[in-house]
Amino acid sequence: MPVAIRLRGSKKRYLSRELTLERIARQQRDPASFEPPKLAGVTVSRDTWNGWVVFTVSAMPTGRTALYLHGGSFVYEIANKHWTFIADLVRTTGTTITVPIYPLAPTGTAATVIPAVADLAATLGEPILMGDSAGGAIALGAAQMLRDRGIRLRTILISPELDLTLTDPMVAKIEPWDPWLAIPGAAVANELWAGELPLTDPLVSPMLGSLDGLAPVTLFCGTRDMLHADATTFVTRAARAGVRVDFHEARGMIHVYPLLPIPEARAARDVMRVVLTGERD
């Protein structure tokens, strides 16, 4: 899979600020479709909320709900790999998953998107918050905002972006071995997402905010992912704050590996199924 990711050119888009900005400009001129493909065994409904398109993926009425925030460095649209992953979890757990199509940076920023996500989550009762990569930052930021309102929601984070400053020395040490992400492109995307806020603002970099009082977190990250550095730091800080984190550290795995068609993804999804069905408190 690392070879396939490199041959696909995934890392190339992040190798320089210029390449990333060019790709963002192309997407703004010709936006990628966010419509889901045909998904077997589930029902997909489309609605609008607060000016956003919101999809609901369901299979059976169990009463369990989750809110999924897709990744894409805050600047790329939801992709088929997200939809097939979501559909698999819906089919196998009976959880109804709401998927908002949030505005991408630079139109959408942390200051405007995260409060809206928190508001949306509050309308769903007590959903589990889920997110991969950039979506992980949004999910954790929304969880912190809801905690401050007296609402504690469990989160599932997949290769999350937690400290958008990318200043941990281990990020630079891991990056050459990461076949997907690179610091220059990720940094410019992070700046666009931050907007007028500093990268150190907790709304932008949720790991730098207070973790006190958060509900349990289930975290997945591979060791060939440059975001692994911040995942390990998050586990330490969460423990100090008394927050229970079930950290699944996957040796040799790459960015967002649970979404990929590989055997290791099945094991990660099995853990998520236990959380979504309430078999693990």
Secondary structure, DSSP 8 states (H G I E B T S, - for coil): -HHHHHHTTTTGGGS-HHHHHHHHHHHHHS---------TT-EEEEEEETTEEEEEEESS--S-EEEEE--STTTS---HHHHHHHHHHHHHH--EEEEEE---TTTS-HHHHHHHHHHHHHHTSS-EEEEETHHHHHHHHHHHHHHHTT----EEEES----TT---HHHHHHGGG-SS--HHHHHHHHHHHHTTS-TTSTTTSGGGS--TT---EEEEEETTSTTHHHHHHHHHHHHHTT--EEEEEETT--TTGGGSSSHHHHHHHHHHHHHHTTS--
